[in-house]
Amino acid sequence: MIQRLALPLVNWLRDRLGVDPLLAFLANHKVPASLGGRAGWMYVFGMCLVAAFAVQLVSGVALTTVYVPSATLAHDSIRYITEDMPFGAILRGLHFYGASAMVLLVLVHMLQVYLAGAYKYPREMNWISGVVLLVLVMAMALTGQMLRWDEDGLWTVVVAAKFVARVPLLGPYLTEFVLGGPTVGGATLTRFYALHLFVLPGLIIGLVSLHMYLALHHGVSEPPTTGQPVDPATYKAKYQALKARGIPYFPDVAWKEIVAAVAVVVAIVGLTLAFGPKAIGSPPDPTQAFADPRPDWFVRWYYAFLYLKPRGLESFAMVYLPILVVLGLMLLPILRPAGERSLWRRPWAVVIAGAVVLALGTLTVMGMRAPWAPAYDTQPLGSAELGDAPPEVLAGAQTFHARGCQYCHVVLGEGGRYGPDLTEVAARITPPELTVRIVQGHGQDMPAYVGILSDDDLARIVAFLQALPARRDQPGMR
């Protein structure tokens, strides 16, 4: 009975939608027979990424029905979604863990393609589109942090603005584009909302579609075999012969991708139910010179890298190195389109991949401990450290700590390591020069304190710093 009623409807839909050519293509599309065994499980990450993106689209659309992209209401709307909206906390959790899954899966997928040598002829554009997809996924994740409109989100934008400000010639224009104006504010939030909701998802959908089309057009690369290098002159003929003896993509191979995609969705749901969404941070306060930002895990490694790099290489690390890395990835298949794909004949590929994974893992662990953050647990110096210093010097030590200077600078062995040690600063520059540096800022890393420090505070800090060299030389001093 049900079949008799449903069959006309199914036939009507097939005729009106014109899906028969697509169904015929999937039914007749073949892949190398080696993908029907264990090797096929190494080719499921692309579909897993699509599944994670689908979670992002569904949960994101649901969240936008309540979220208010306003500087005065955004934080309250996040709180309402989390605490009062039915299933709101689950939606936020799905969106948060879905973003992490996308970042992780796109990295794993690129690693698998690199190790398999699947970027070689004729799949160069597959790889290049994947590199662009990596950039877009990271941009999507970073703009999503901003939309939480808390301290973490605010300082994510501040750091991004510092990055683009270092771009030669275009820095000021790019900074205004990122911020939507001269400073972080409501226009910044609106701009990131538009990027996150419309621009980036549209680009990702288009790029994923192109990527899938290229995978179907060129065929899924066969597992590499030792002694069978890629030769552009003969590869396509050999691959067509492999497909002719191959197995149907559906259902022989597709079921593995479906199982893996379902496992990704189940993992995202499980993490959401077990741990809930990311905690709601404090409302942003751009007037604070110091904060304790805790960005999401996938950018912590970069914060740690910036902390560990030698001083003087800020512009290289923030601007030129990321550009060089992306360009290097995009040029890889152009420079190495042929040759062996087997790892037994490509030992340097294993070494490079292992070194990158080890470095990223180590830096991520360090970043989770936030060594790049100001030292908020530092204690102000007193008479025990400064001895018989004049009252104005002791008062300056208290002000130096209270106004956040000691969070980033070491004095007499106490303080943060983000900025230079200021114990000997009086031996390097004069009091007027020191005053100017504090008021106007120094370089692109130290903020300007004009309007933040009073004249009395400034005088006390300068007097304190001027007295430090003499205090250090006293017996018993640090």
Secondary structure in CASP SS format (residue, H / E / C, confidence):
PFRMAT SS
TARGET T0000
AUTHOR 0000-0000-0000
METHOD secondary structure of the structure
MODEL  1
M C 1.00
I H 1.00
Q H 1.00
R H 1.00
L H 1.00
A H 1.00
L H 1.00
P H 1.00
L H 1.00
V H 1.00
N H 1.00
W H 1.00
L H 1.00
R H 1.00
D H 1.00
R H 1.00
L H 1.00
G C 1.00
V C 1.00
D H 1.00
P H 1.00
L H 1.00
L H 1.00
A H 1.00
F H 1.00
L H 1.00
A H 1.00
N H 1.00
H C 1.00
K E 1.00
V E 1.00
P C 1.00
A H 1.00
S H 1.00
L H 1.00
G H 1.00
G C 1.00
R H 1.00
A H 1.00
G H 1.00
W H 1.00
M H 1.00
Y H 1.00
V C 1.00
F H 1.00
G H 1.00
M H 1.00
C H 1.00
L H 1.00
V H 1.00
A H 1.00
A H 1.00
F H 1.00
A H 1.00
V H 1.00
Q H 1.00
L H 1.00
V H 1.00
S H 1.00
G H 1.00
V H 1.00
A H 1.00
L H 1.00
T H 1.00
T C 1.00
V C 1.00
Y C 1.00
V C 1.00
P C 1.00
S C 1.00
A C 1.00
T C 1.00
L C 1.00
A H 1.00
H H 1.00
D H 1.00
S H 1.00
I H 1.00
R H 1.00
Y H 1.00
I H 1.00
T H 1.00
E H 1.00
D C 1.00
M C 1.00
P C 1.00
F C 1.00
G H 1.00
A H 1.00
I H 1.00
L H 1.00
R H 1.00
G H 1.00
L H 1.00
H H 1.00
F H 1.00
Y H 1.00
G H 1.00
A H 1.00
S H 1.00
A H 1.00
M H 1.00
V H 1.00
L H 1.00
L H 1.00
V H 1.00
L H 1.00
V H 1.00
H H 1.00
M H 1.00
L H 1.00
Q H 1.00
V H 1.00
Y H 1.00
L H 1.00
A H 1.00
G C 1.00
A C 1.00
Y C 1.00
K C 1.00
Y C 1.00
P C 1.00
R C 1.00
E H 1.00
M H 1.00
N H 1.00
W H 1.00
I H 1.00
S H 1.00
G H 1.00
V H 1.00
V H 1.00
L H 1.00
L H 1.00
V H 1.00
L H 1.00
V H 1.00
M H 1.00
A H 1.00
M H 1.00
A H 1.00
L H 1.00
T H 1.00
G H 1.00
Q H 1.00
M H 1.00
L H 1.00
R C 1.00
W C 1.00
D C 1.00
E H 1.00
D H 1.00
G H 1.00
L H 1.00
W H 1.00
T H 1.00
V H 1.00
V H 1.00
V H 1.00
A H 1.00
A H 1.00
K H 1.00
F H 1.00
V H 1.00
A H 1.00
R C 1.00
V C 1.00
P C 1.00
L C 1.00
L C 1.00
G H 1.00
P H 1.00
Y H 1.00
L H 1.00
T H 1.00
E H 1.00
F H 1.00
V H 1.00
L H 1.00
G C 1.00
G C 1.00
P C 1.00
T C 1.00
V C 1.00
G C 1.00
G H 1.00
A H 1.00
T H 1.00
L H 1.00
T H 1.00
R H 1.00
F H 1.00
Y H 1.00
A H 1.00
L H 1.00
H H 1.00
L H 1.00
F H 1.00
V H 1.00
L H 1.00
P H 1.00
G H 1.00
L H 1.00
I H 1.00
I H 1.00
G H 1.00
L H 1.00
V H 1.00
S H 1.00
L H 1.00
H H 1.00
M H 1.00
Y H 1.00
L H 1.00
A H 1.00
L H 1.00
H H 1.00
H H 1.00
G C 1.00
V C 1.00
S C 1.00
E C 1.00
P C 1.00
P C 1.00
T C 1.00
T C 1.00
G C 1.00
Q C 1.00
P C 1.00
V E 1.00
D C 1.00
P C 1.00
A C 1.00
T C 1.00
Y H 1.00
K H 1.00
A H 1.00
K H 1.00
Y H 1.00
Q H 1.00
A H 1.00
L H 1.00
K H 1.00
A H 1.00
R C 1.00
G C 1.00
I E 1.00
P E 1.00
Y C 1.00
F C 1.00
P C 1.00
D C 1.00
V C 1.00
A H 1.00
W H 1.00
K H 1.00
E H 1.00
I H 1.00
V H 1.00
A H 1.00
A H 1.00
V H 1.00
A H 1.00
V H 1.00
V H 1.00
V H 1.00
A H 1.00
I H 1.00
V H 1.00
G H 1.00
L H 1.00
T H 1.00
L H 1.00
A H 1.00
F H 1.00
G C 1.00
P C 1.00
K C 1.00
A C 1.00
I C 1.00
G C 1.00
S C 1.00
P C 1.00
P C 1.00
D C 1.00
P C 1.00
T C 1.00
Q C 1.00
A C 1.00
F C 1.00
A C 1.00
D C 1.00
P C 1.00
R C 1.00
P C 1.00
D C 1.00
W H 1.00
F H 1.00
V H 1.00
R H 1.00
W H 1.00
Y H 1.00
Y H 1.00
A H 1.00
F H 1.00
L H 1.00
Y H 1.00
L H 1.00
K C 1.00
P C 1.00
R C 1.00
G C 1.00
L C 1.00
E H 1.00
S H 1.00
F H 1.00
A H 1.00
M H 1.00
V H 1.00
Y H 1.00
L H 1.00
P H 1.00
I H 1.00
L H 1.00
V H 1.00
V H 1.00
L H 1.00
G H 1.00
L H 1.00
M H 1.00
L H 1.00
L H 1.00
P H 1.00
I H 1.00
L H 1.00
R C 1.00
P C 1.00
A C 1.00
G E 1.00
E C 1.00
R C 1.00
S C 1.00
L H 1.00
W H 1.00
R H 1.00
R C 1.00
P H 1.00
W H 1.00
A H 1.00
V H 1.00
V H 1.00
I H 1.00
A H 1.00
G H 1.00
A H 1.00
V H 1.00
V H 1.00
L H 1.00
A H 1.00
L H 1.00
G H 1.00
T H 1.00
L H 1.00
T H 1.00
V H 1.00
M H 1.00
G H 1.00
M H 1.00
R C 1.00
A C 1.00
P C 1.00
W C 1.00
A C 1.00
P C 1.00
A C 1.00
Y C 1.00
D C 1.00
T C 1.00
Q C 1.00
P C 1.00
L C 1.00
G C 1.00
S H 1.00
A H 1.00
E H 1.00
L H 1.00
G C 1.00
D C 1.00
A C 1.00
P C 1.00
P H 1.00
E H 1.00
V H 1.00
L H 1.00
A H 1.00
G H 1.00
A H 1.00
Q H 1.00
T H 1.00
F H 1.00
H H 1.00
A H 1.00
R C 1.00
G C 1.00
C H 1.00
Q H 1.00
Y H 1.00
C H 1.00
H C 1.00
V C 1.00
V E 1.00
L C 1.00
G C 1.00
E E 1.00
G C 1.00
G C 1.00
R C 1.00
Y C 1.00
G C 1.00
P C 1.00
D C 1.00
L C 1.00
T C 1.00
E C 1.00
V H 1.00
A H 1.00
A H 1.00
R H 1.00
I C 1.00
T C 1.00
P H 1.00
P H 1.00
E H 1.00
L H 1.00
T H 1.00
V H 1.00
R H 1.00
I H 1.00
V H 1.00
Q H 1.00
G C 1.00
H E 1.00
G C 1.00
Q C 1.00
D C 1.00
M E 1.00
P C 1.00
A C 1.00
Y C 1.00
V C 1.00
G C 1.00
I C 1.00
L C 1.00
S C 1.00
D H 1.00
D H 1.00
D H 1.00
L H 1.00
A H 1.00
R H 1.00
I H 1.00
V H 1.00
A H 1.00
F H 1.00
L H 1.00
Q H 1.00
A H 1.00
L H 1.00
P H 1.00
A H 1.00
R H 1.00
R H 1.00
D C 1.00
Q C 1.00
P C 1.00
G C 1.00
M C 1.00
R C 1.00
END
